[in-house]
Amino acid sequence: MLVPPLVFAAFAALAYFGMYRADPDSLPSTRVNKPAPAITPEGLEGYPAVGQQMLADGDVTLVNFWASWCPPCRAEHPQLLDYAAEGLDIVGVNFKDQSNAALTYLRDEQNPFAAVAFDPRGRTAIDWGVTAPPETFIIDGEGTVIFRFQGPLVGSDFEQRFVPALEEAMAGDG
């Protein structure tokens, strides 16, 4: 007789504390402030493969997990092209995709990536803690993950959280 009210009280307490934590919409990353995990050496045919040294070359680098079938990835693509045009190094990790679809996408929409890893089974995404595409990580010049952004690089969340984090990283790079 006492078990149902106790179970209810436990769920109510969890819900209460969950709603009032610092940022209830964020999923904390276990990768922030740690060295960037390895990226599969398998490249997308016709594009340079990702070498781990690319993430620790002294410059800020973005690592963007994307897929051709992902509508939010398509929405953020113009921003990636703009960043690439500004000279920012971007590494793409195409995951859970078909190579021919990814190749067609990059051919039709232009390629913002300095190198493109091909991760059809999503193993690299798992190692990085990616939950769903797109996700973008800011990597400092020493190869340390300093910021994780879930979702497309568009809209107010992007402007309020990602842009300041990137500006701070770039200021520290110079």
C-alpha positions in Angstrom: 0.0 0.0 0.0 2.9 2.3 0.7 4.8 1.6 -2.6 2.5 3.5 -5.1 2.7 6.8 -3.1 6.5 6.4 -2.7 7.0 5.7 -6.4 4.9 8.8 -7.3 6.8 11.0 -4.8 10.1 9.8 -6.3 8.9 10.7 -9.9 7.6 14.0 -8.7 10.9 14.9 -7.1 12.9 13.9 -10.2 10.6 16.0 -12.4 10.8 19.0 -10.1 14.6 19.0 -10.0 14.9 18.3 -13.7 12.8 21.3 -14.5 14.8 23.7 -12.4 18.3 22.7 -13.2 20.7 25.3 -14.8 19.9 24.5 -18.5 17.1 21.9 -18.8 17.3 21.8 -22.6 21.0 20.9 -22.9 22.6 17.5 -22.9 26.0 17.7 -21.3 28.9 16.5 -23.4 31.5 14.2 -21.9 33.9 15.4 -24.6 34.2 19.1 -23.7 37.6 20.0 -22.3 39.1 16.7 -23.4 41.1 15.7 -26.4 39.1 15.2 -29.6 38.3 11.5 -30.1 39.6 9.8 -33.2 37.7 10.2 -36.4 37.5 7.3 -38.8 40.3 7.3 -41.4 37.8 6.2 -44.1 37.2 9.2 -46.4 34.4 10.0 -48.7 35.6 9.0 -52.2 37.1 12.0 -54.0 37.6 14.1 -50.9 40.6 14.3 -48.5 40.3 11.9 -45.6 40.5 13.3 -42.0 43.8 13.0 -40.3 43.9 13.4 -36.5 46.6 16.0 -36.9 44.1 18.2 -38.6 42.4 18.7 -35.3 45.6 19.9 -33.5 47.3 22.0 -36.2 47.3 25.2 -34.1 44.1 26.6 -35.5 40.5 26.4 -34.4 38.6 23.7 -36.3 35.0 22.8 -36.5 34.0 19.2 -36.7 30.5 18.9 -38.2 28.5 15.6 -38.2 26.0 15.6 -41.1 24.0 13.4 -43.5 22.5 14.0 -46.9 19.1 12.8 -45.7 19.0 15.3 -42.8 16.8 18.4 -43.4 18.5 20.5 -40.5 21.9 19.7 -42.1 20.7 21.2 -45.3 19.4 24.2 -43.5 22.8 24.9 -41.9 24.8 24.2 -45.1 24.9 27.9 -46.2 26.4 28.9 -42.9 29.1 26.2 -43.3 29.9 27.5 -46.7 30.2 31.1 -45.3 32.5 29.9 -42.5 34.7 28.0 -45.1 34.8 31.1 -47.3 36.0 33.1 -44.3 38.9 30.6 -43.9 37.7 28.6 -41.0 38.8 24.9 -41.1 35.8 22.6 -41.1 36.0 18.8 -41.0 32.9 16.9 -42.1 31.9 13.6 -40.8 29.2 12.1 -43.0 27.5 9.4 -40.9 24.7 6.8 -41.3 24.5 7.8 -45.0 25.0 6.2 -48.4 28.2 7.3 -50.1 26.5 8.1 -53.4 23.9 10.3 -51.7 26.6 12.2 -49.8 28.7 12.6 -53.0 25.7 14.0 -54.9 24.8 16.3 -52.0 28.3 17.8 -51.9 28.5 18.1 -55.7 25.1 19.8 -55.9 25.3 22.1 -52.8 29.1 22.7 -52.7 31.6 21.4 -50.3 32.5 23.5 -47.2 34.8 20.8 -45.7 38.6 20.7 -45.8 38.3 16.9 -45.4 35.3 14.5 -45.2 35.2 11.3 -43.1 32.7 8.6 -44.1 31.1 6.9 -41.1 28.3 4.8 -42.5 27.7 2.8 -39.3 28.0 5.8 -37.0 30.8 4.4 -34.9 32.7 7.7 -34.9 29.5 9.5 -34.0 29.1 7.2 -31.0 32.7 7.9 -29.9 32.0 11.6 -30.1 28.7 11.3 -28.2 26.6 12.6 -31.1 22.9 12.1 -30.6 21.5 13.2 -34.0 22.7 15.2 -36.9 23.7 17.9 -37.2 26.1 18.4 -34.4 29.1 20.7 -34.5 32.1 20.7 -32.2 34.6 23.6 -31.8 38.1 22.2 -31.4 40.9 24.5 -30.2 44.4 24.6 -31.8 45.7 21.9 -29.5 43.0 19.4 -30.4 40.7 19.9 -27.4 37.0 19.9 -27.7 35.9 23.3 -26.3 32.2 23.4 -27.3 29.5 21.1 -28.6 26.4 22.4 -30.4 23.5 20.2 -31.1 21.2 21.2 -34.0 21.6 23.3 -37.1 23.8 26.4 -37.3 20.8 28.7 -37.8 18.4 30.6 -35.6 18.5 32.3 -32.3 20.1 29.4 -30.3 22.9 29.3 -32.8 23.3 33.1 -32.6 23.1 33.2 -28.8 25.3 30.2 -27.9 27.4 29.0 -30.9 28.5 32.3 -32.3 29.9 33.7 -29.0 31.7 30.4 -28.3 33.3 30.4 -31.7 34.2 34.1 -31.4 35.8 33.4 -28.0 37.7 30.4 -29.4 38.9 32.5 -32.4 40.1 35.3 -30.1 42.0 32.8 -28.0 43.6 31.4 -31.2 45.1 34.7 -32.3 
